Amino acid sequence: MAIDTRRIEAAVAEILAAIGEDVTRPGLLATPKRVAAAYAEFFSGLAVDPLSHLAEAVDLEAGELGEVVIVRDIRFRSVCEHHLLPFIGTAHVAYVPDQKVVGLGSLAHVVETLADRPQLQERLGEEIADAIQTGLAPLGVLVVLDAAHQCVTMRGPRQGSSSTVTLASRGTLSETSSRAEIISLIGGGIRE
């Protein structure tokens, strides 16, 4: 699916006119084109199958696998579908391999692809968990997202320091004790 930047440009010009701006003034002349380019980038994930990032998974023998794989601090940005304002945050992704593992960067690509769509944070976490479950068939998946939403920080309640945390889990990582252990590893970290 190609993003129709000409339609976005026309719509942005109409929005500017609707708020009473002169769309021909020098400061705004290129704004519709800039917004269209930004939207093409923000929503580029619509044209990508997140499972394509997991296609290079490696099959391993029983006994070769560890207990859990955690990739912390994956930065992401998305656009809230309710107000078309950004939300920016950090994803932490954990999975318990069964017979497949994947390059760790692939998990970040899954997050980025799904974030690059009009989104709700709650759905984003579920979609990431579903993609990993489908692509790798692990024993368990846990996705923790922590994000600041500009629809909360810049308008409405204007809570500049608030963030929203969501969890999505599958399989063995849906169990309370397993989930708590993973969350403590995500939060505490082992950094050198």
Disulfide bonds with the S-S distance in Angstrom:
none
